[in-house]
């Protein structure tokens, strides 16, 4: 069963590794402040992305609202 999975730090390191592993079977959305890296990883592993600054509550809240607007849920 496919899940909508939001991964912070998904453009690099551990977050990218997790996104890469999960993206074939789930709808993965990666979140980071670096749009250039987000776009590259999104193309590489065929996932969606949303740009946000994880240390800014308002930025993260807006990102979550965008994901919910598109997918109607976030499972993980």
Buried (B, 14 or more C-beta within 10 A) or exposed (E): EEEBBBBEBBBBEEBBEBBBEBBEEBBBBBBBBEEEBBEBBBEEBEBBBBBBEEEEEEBBEEBBEBBEEEBEEBEE
